[in-house]
Amino acid sequence: MVQFNDLEDLLKRGNLNRGEFIRAAGMLGVSLSAVGAVLNGGADIVEAATCGPAAMRSRLTKKAHFKVGFAQSELTNPWRTAETNSMQSVFQQHKNRFSYSWNNAYSSTNKQVSNVEDFIAQKVDIIVVTPLQQDPLRAATAKALAACIPVFEIDRESSGKAGTDFVTFIGSDFVGQGKKVARWMVANTKGPINYVELYGTTGATPAILRRKGFHDVIDKQSRFHLLAGQDGNFTLAGGKQVMQNFISKYGQKIDMVYSHNDDMAFGALQALKSAGITKKVFIGTIDGQKKMIQDVAAGLVSVCVQSDPRFGPITFQTINNYLAGQKIPQWVVVHDHTYIKQNAASLVNTGF
């Protein structure tokens, strides 16, 4: 959550101007005297109370047409492409009421911060962002709030607080996803299990929480032993390279692979095949690509927990509810399937 001293630091570094500082401090409920002490007084201090949560929403409800900007983190895998297409498709269907634009951070946190600032400069009405990493987006979020622009975070959540630093987080239960994979492994394997873990991008919310959920369950089972874990950056190439490293070191000792997403799991499958490893290796993954669901049905992959990338409809509905004055929960939960051999064939069409 952004604190008053964070705003002071941003002001001192020149990342916030006086007006932005005043409005952001007002949203935090900071007294005018405290704001004045930092700024050494000034007539513009009265602006501190003009853009609280209620005023921000009220400003928008008076409008008939809205400009929405979506700050995408990257387009490095099919999941991100599906998410981007879903967002664009929904808002294009409602272009009589919404003008929609989006930008790509190309896997750069600095670029994503700059992209959010571009939307602020363009005076969009609403910003939707999928934070590349948890912490660095705080400064950009603070600037959006200072400019009286509501922010909706989807898929990934920043280190701010929903309902204060941004309107809401729309996304899956990442901790629950990791737990589902772990519970399947506990219930469907026997004896000692040596496993490796393919981590998602360092600092990314899904990687952090999927790891936590998995280990909350698996670490209580003494028969599971972690050989090694490494960042595969959520990409097929990254997952394949990491798995090749694991195979070089551990070879036939590997009984199980836990991958934080499907692309890395595909890479692991390729590495296992290339290495000529034919023993049964249990593989658990998260995403729900159609090809992965088919691999589950064929018995090549043990379990896949869905993480649906089609955020367009639920984001559009949440924004509509917000504009209609409805109370928005701090977390709008996206509910996901769990694919196993027994149900995968019948659920292939739920994949992307």
N, C-alpha and C positions, 0 to 999 in steps of 0.2 A: 504494500500500500504506500502511495506517495505521502510523505510527511512534509510539514512546513519547512523543516531544515533542508529537505531535498529541493524545495522550490527556491530557497535562499541560495543554495549552491548553483542552481541553474541560472538564477538571476546574475550572480557574480561572474559566472563564466560567459555570460552573454547569450545563453541559450533561451532565455525568456526576456522579453522587454517588460517595462513597468506595467503596462496594461494587462499583459498576459499573466504576470505574477499576481497582480491584484485580483483578477477574476478567479484564478486557480486557488488562491488563498481563501477567497470567499466561499468556494465550493467545499473547502475543508472545514468551514465554520470558524476560521481564525478571526479573532476580534479586529476591529478597525484600528485599535490602538497598537496592536502588535504589528499589523501591516505597516502602519505609519512609522513605527520605530525603525523598521528595516529600510523604508524609503525616505526617512527623514521628513515625513509629512508630504502633503501634495493634494491638490483638489481632486485628483483622479481616484483617490482612495474610495470614494463613494461607489465606484464601479464594482467594488468587491462583492457587493450583495446582489448584483444584477444578473448573475448567471448561475444560480443554484440549480439542482436537479429539476425542480418544478418549473423554474423559469426557462430552462433549456428545452423542456418538452413543450411548454406553452408557446414558445417562439415558433416551433415547427407546426403545431396544430393549426396555426393561422394560415398555413400555406396550402396550395392545391397541387403543387408539383415539387418534386424533391430530387436533388442531385446526390447520388450515392457513389462513393469511391471505395473500391476493394483493393487493399494492399496485400497482394499474394507474396508468399515468401520465396517460392522457387517453382520451377517446372522440370524437376529432375527425374520424375517417375510417373507412371500411369495414374497413380492416386491423385497427384496434384493436377494433372490434366483433367481428370474426371471432375474434381472439385471446381476448377475454373470454368469448365464448360457448363456445369450445373448452375453456377451463379449467373453466368451470362445469359443462359437460356431463359431462366425465370424472369429476370428483370427486363429482357427484351420483350417478353410476353405482356409486360405492363408498362411499356414505354409511354403510354398516354399520361401516366402519373409519375414515372421515375425516369430520370436520365442517369445512365449507368456507365461508369468507366472503371478500368482496373489497370494496375501496373505490376511489374514483376521485379522482385528484389534480387533475382539471380543468386540465391543462397548467400547474400551479403547482408549482415545486420545493419551496417552503416547505410547501405543502399535502401533498406526498408524504412529506416528512420527518415531518410531524405524523402522517400516516396510519400510517407504520411505527411510530412511537412509540405510537400507539393499539393496534396489534397487540401490542406488547411489554406494555403495561399490561393487555391482555386475557389475557396469559399463553398465547398461542398456542404450539404446539410447533414450527411451521415457518413461515417467512416466504418468500414468493415475491415478487420485485419486478422490474419492468421500469423501470430508472432513466430519468427524464425527461432528465437531464443527467449527465455523467460524474462531476463533482467533488462537488456538494453532498450526495450521498447517503452520503458517507463517515461523517459523524457519526452518522447513523441506523444504519448498518451496525455501527459500533463499539458502539452501545448494544445492539443485538440480540445481538452476541457477548458483551457483558458480562452480558447476561441469560441466557446459555447457550441462545440460540435460533439454530439454523442458518438461514442465508439462501441461497436459490437465486436467481440472477439470470437472467432470460430475455429474449431479443431484444436488449436493450441491456445494456452492461456498465459498471459504475462504474469509477472510477480506482483502486479497491483491487486486491488480488491474489487471484485464485481459489485456493482451497485454504488461504488464510490469513484474508482479510477476509470471504470468503463461500465456500460449499462449491464451487460450480462456476458457470460461465457456459454456458447452453444457448442456442445461437443459430447463425445463418448466418455464412458467411464474407463479411463486408461488403466487405473489400478485394478478395476474389475476384470478387464481384458486379460491382464497378466495372471490374475488369480485363476481364471477359467482354464487357461493353458496348463497351469501348474496342477490344478485339481484333476484334469484329465490324465496327466502323466502319473500322478500318484495312484489313481484308481486303475490304470491300465498297463502298468509295468510291474515287474517283479524283480526282486533281488537288487544287488548294488548297481547303480546307474552313474556312469561318468558322463558329464555333459559339458558342452561349450555354449556360449551365449554370444549372439551377434547383436550388439547394441545399436540403437538408432543414433542420430546425430547428437554429439555431446552438447548439453545445455538445452535440448529441445524437450518440451513438456512430455510428449508421448514416450520418449526414451526413458526419461526419469521415472515416470509413473508406471509404465509397463514393467520396468525392472523391479520397482518396489512391490507391485502386486504379486509378481511371480515369486519373488523371494520371501514375501510374507507367508506364503504357503510352503514352498519347496524347502526352505531352510529349516523347517520344523521336522523334516523327514531325513533322518541320519543316513539313509541308504543312497541319497543323492549327493554326488560330489562334483563341484564345479572345477573343471580342469583349467579353463581360461575364458575370458570375455574380452571383446574388443569392438571398437566403433567401426561399423561398416557404412555409416553415413546414409542409411536408408536406401542405398542403391544396389542394383544387381551386381555391378562391377565390384563395388566395395565389399559386398557380402561374399562374393566368390574369392576375392583376394584374401580376406580374413580367414575363410574356411580352408583355403589352400595352406595358409600358415599353420592353422590348427592341425591339419592332416599331416603336414611335414613333421610336426612335433609329437603328435599323439597317435596318429594312424588308427589302427584297429581298436584302440582303447576307447574311442568315442562311441557312446551308446545312444546319445540324445543331443539334439540341437534345438535351442530356443532362439528364435529370430524375432526381433521387434517389428518386422514387417515382411510382406510377401516377396518384395523384390530381393531382399537379402537372402530369403529362404530359397528362391529360385537359383541364386548364385551358389548357395551351399549345395543344392542338389547337383548342379553342374560340376562342382569341385569333387564331390563324392564319386560321381560317375567317371570323371576323368582319372581319378586316382585308382579306379578299379575296386572300390570298396563295395562289396555285395552283401555284407551282413546287414541284418535289420537294424536300422538307425531310426529312432523315433524323432519326428520333427514336428515342432509346434510353432505356429506363426500367427500373425495378426494382420488383417486388411480385408480380405475377401474378394480378390480378383477372380474372375470367372475361371481362368486357367488354373488357379490354385484350388478352387473348389472342385474342379474336375480331377486334380491330382489327389485330393482327399478321397474322392469317390473311388479312384483307382487303387488306393492303398499306398500311394507313394509318399503321402504326407499324413501324419497322424491326426492333427487337429488344427483348425484355423478359426480364429475368432474374428468376426466381421468388425470393421471400422469404416462405416459407410461414408464415402467422400461426397455424396450428393447433397451438399449443404444448401443449394439454392432454395428449395421449397421451405425448409424450416427457418432459414434466415429471413426470407421474404415475409413469412407469417409472423415471426417475432417482431420485425420492424413494423409491420402493419398494426400489431397489437399495441406496440409502444406508441405509435402515432394516434391510436384510438383512445389512449389514456389508460389502458389496462396495466395492472401491476405485472411487472416482468420479474420472474425469479432470477436469482443470482446465477443459477446454472440451469440451462435448458438442455435436458439430457437427450442424447441420441441413443436409441435402443438398437442393439446389434444381435445378429444370429451367431450361433456357435455351430460350425460345420464339422461333422465327423463322418466316418464311412457310412453309417447307417442312414444319414439324411442328406448327404451332400448332393447326390444325383437329382433329388427332387427340389433342391434349392439353388441350382446353378444360376437360374435367371435373376436371383437376388444379388448376384455379384456384379462387378463393373468391368 
